[in-house]
Amino acid sequence: IVDISDNNTITINNANNNLGQGDYEFALDDDFGPYQDEPFFENVSPGSHTVFVRDKNGCGIASIEVCIVGFPKFFTPNGDGFNDFWQIQGLDCELQLSTIYIFNRYGQILKQLSPSSRGWDGTFNGRPLPTSDYWFRAQLEDGREIRSHFTLKR
């Protein structure tokens, strides 16, 4: 899995013959397909996905759940029901103990989030913050650390 990028990808590696002997095809998120011969998926959206591996000789289908971590580049907390909260996506699968910190441009911590929360609503002490770039740091349960920024638009 290559995630937290502009082109998230999933590659099924059979170099050690982990799938066993056979001729396989692959699908993402739908066990009815479409199936493809290449074990590679690109431009995968952040969140939980299921990879299906089907033997072309009719010997069955196997599946595995994978999580793609990513975050929105902006959000618009205006109460319209779209993009009203900012949250890292894809942590719900296996990284529930991760911690996310949001900062302003001066390094002041504005919010600490858990992956299971709705996310940040663009306020500090109950007051809406202005349109600007905000920074975050996420310490993931698997040891990775993400540092980047996003825009709050009003």
C-alpha positions as CSV (number, residue, x, y, z in Angstrom):
1,I,0.0,0.0,0.0
2,V,1.2,3.5,-0.9
3,D,-1.0,6.0,0.9
4,I,-1.0,9.6,2.1
5,S,-0.2,10.6,-1.5
6,D,-1.7,12.3,-4.5
7,N,-1.9,8.8,-6.1
8,N,-2.7,6.1,-3.5
9,T,-2.0,2.6,-4.8
10,I,-2.5,-1.0,-3.8
11,T,-0.2,-3.7,-5.2
12,I,-0.8,-7.4,-4.6
13,N,2.7,-9.0,-4.4
14,N,2.9,-12.7,-5.3
15,A,6.7,-12.8,-5.4
16,N,6.8,-15.5,-2.7
17,N,3.9,-17.4,-4.2
18,N,1.7,-16.5,-1.2
19,L,-1.4,-16.8,-3.4
20,G,-0.4,-20.4,-4.3
21,Q,-0.1,-21.8,-7.8
22,G,-2.8,-20.5,-10.2
23,D,-3.9,-17.9,-12.6
24,Y,-5.4,-15.0,-10.8
25,E,-7.4,-11.8,-11.5
26,F,-8.1,-8.9,-9.1
27,A,-11.0,-6.6,-8.2
28,L,-11.4,-3.7,-5.8
29,D,-14.5,-3.3,-3.6
30,D,-16.8,-5.5,-5.6
31,D,-16.6,-9.3,-5.7
32,F,-18.5,-9.3,-9.0
33,G,-15.8,-7.1,-10.6
34,P,-14.8,-5.8,-12.9
35,Y,-11.7,-8.0,-12.5
36,Q,-8.3,-7.1,-14.0
37,D,-5.2,-9.2,-14.7
38,E,-2.8,-6.7,-13.2
39,P,-2.5,-6.9,-9.3
40,F,-2.2,-3.1,-9.1
41,F,-4.8,-0.4,-8.3
42,E,-4.1,3.3,-8.5
43,N,-5.9,6.5,-7.5
44,V,-7.5,4.6,-4.6
45,S,-9.5,6.9,-2.4
46,P,-8.7,7.1,1.4
47,G,-10.7,4.8,3.6
48,S,-11.5,1.1,3.9
49,H,-11.3,-1.1,0.8
50,T,-11.7,-4.8,0.0
51,V,-9.3,-6.5,-2.5
52,F,-10.7,-9.6,-4.2
53,V,-8.5,-12.2,-5.7
54,R,-10.2,-14.7,-8.0
55,D,-8.7,-17.8,-9.5
56,K,-9.4,-17.8,-13.3
57,N,-10.0,-21.6,-13.2
58,G,-13.0,-21.3,-10.9
59,C,-11.2,-22.4,-7.7
60,G,-12.6,-19.6,-5.6
61,I,-12.4,-16.0,-4.4
62,A,-10.4,-14.7,-1.5
63,S,-10.6,-11.2,0.0
64,I,-8.6,-9.0,2.3
65,E,-9.5,-5.7,3.9
66,V,-7.0,-2.8,3.4
67,C,-6.9,0.8,4.7
68,I,-5.8,3.7,2.7
69,V,-4.8,6.7,4.9
70,G,-5.4,10.2,3.5
71,F,-6.8,13.6,4.3
72,P,-8.8,16.3,2.6
73,K,-6.8,19.3,1.4
74,F,-9.6,21.6,2.5
75,F,-12.8,21.8,4.3
76,T,-15.7,24.2,4.5
77,P,-17.5,24.2,7.9
78,N,-20.5,26.2,6.8
79,G,-23.3,23.8,8.0
80,D,-24.4,22.6,4.6
81,G,-23.6,19.0,5.4
82,F,-20.6,18.7,2.9
83,N,-17.0,19.0,4.1
84,D,-18.1,20.4,7.5
85,F,-15.5,18.5,9.4
86,W,-11.8,17.8,8.8
87,Q,-10.5,14.4,9.7
88,I,-7.8,12.0,8.5
89,Q,-9.5,9.1,6.6
90,G,-8.6,5.5,6.7
91,L,-7.6,5.3,10.3
92,D,-10.8,3.6,11.3
93,C,-9.6,0.2,10.0
94,E,-6.6,-0.6,12.1
95,L,-5.1,2.6,13.5
96,Q,-7.7,3.5,16.2
97,L,-5.1,4.5,18.8
98,S,-3.6,7.1,16.6
99,T,-3.6,10.8,17.8
100,I,-4.0,13.9,15.6
101,Y,-3.0,17.4,16.5
102,I,-4.2,20.5,14.7
103,F,-2.1,23.8,14.9
104,N,-2.4,27.3,13.7
105,R,0.5,29.0,11.8
106,Y,2.1,30.0,15.1
107,G,2.3,26.4,16.3
108,Q,-0.5,26.8,18.9
109,I,-2.4,23.5,19.4
110,L,-6.1,24.1,18.4
111,K,-7.5,20.6,18.7
112,Q,-6.5,17.1,19.5
113,L,-8.6,14.4,17.7
114,S,-9.0,10.7,17.9
115,P,-9.6,8.7,14.7
116,S,-13.1,7.8,15.9
117,S,-14.3,11.4,16.2
118,R,-16.3,13.3,13.6
119,G,-13.3,15.6,13.1
120,W,-12.5,19.2,13.6
121,D,-15.2,21.8,13.0
122,G,-13.0,24.8,12.5
123,T,-13.5,26.3,15.9
124,F,-11.2,27.1,18.9
125,N,-12.9,27.6,22.3
126,G,-16.2,27.6,20.6
127,R,-15.4,30.4,18.2
128,P,-15.1,30.0,14.4
129,L,-11.6,30.4,13.1
130,P,-10.9,32.4,9.9
131,T,-10.1,31.1,6.5
132,S,-6.5,30.1,6.5
133,D,-4.1,27.2,6.2
134,Y,-3.8,25.0,9.3
135,W,-1.2,22.3,10.1
136,F,-1.5,18.9,11.6
137,R,0.7,16.2,13.0
138,A,-0.6,12.6,13.4
139,Q,1.2,10.0,15.3
140,L,-0.1,6.7,13.9
141,E,-0.4,3.5,15.9
142,D,1.8,1.7,13.3
143,G,4.7,4.1,14.1
144,R,4.4,6.5,11.1
145,E,4.1,10.2,11.6
146,I,2.2,12.4,9.2
147,R,2.9,16.2,9.0
148,S,1.1,18.4,6.5
149,H,-1.4,21.2,6.2
150,F,-4.9,21.9,4.8
151,T,-7.1,24.9,4.2
152,L,-10.2,26.0,6.2
153,K,-12.5,27.9,3.7
154,R,-15.4,30.0,4.9
